[in-house]
Amino acid sequence: MIEYKDFISIVLTVLTIGVVLSGAIGFFTIRNKAKKEARKIASKIAEKISRDIAERVANEYIQQNLPAILESYNLGINNFDVEKLQENKNEIK
């Protein structure tokens, strides 16, 4: 038969192993949730930064090249096209 002190040692050992296992499981669960949340936050921040940069770069490009852009559009329309556009506009009315 098991002596009282041996029984207590076995119970305490089992409890210790249970606490260690539950702590490890808890640690990995919390770590995974923290990683997922960090990825979400990082993704939102990266998206905002990339949108801001893209908007700034697009605005700078347009400001620097607007005259050339408008000139290229103006060169693309000749008198025939303007007359054709006026005819179509009158037909729509």
Residue, then its C-alpha position, 0 to 999 in steps of 0.5 A: m500500500i502507498e504511504y501517505k507521503d508518497f501519495i501526497s508527492i504523486v498528487l503534487t507532481v500530477l498537479t505541477i505537471g497539469v499547471v505547467l501544461s496549462g501554462a504552456i497551452g495558455f502561453f501559446t494561445i495568447r501568443n497566437k492571438a497577439k500575433k494575429e492582432a499585431r498583423k491586423i494592426a500592421s496591415k491597417i497601418a501599412e495600408k494607410i501609409s501606402r495610400d498617403i504616399a500614393e496620394r502625395v506622389a500622384n499629386e506631385y506628378i500631376q502638379q509637375n506634369l499638368p501643362a504637358i498632360l493638358e497639351s497632349y489632350n489639346l493636340g489630340i483634338n483637331n477641327f474635324d473632331v470638334e465639329k463631330l462632337q458638336e454634331n453629336k451634342n446637338e443630336i442628343k438634345 
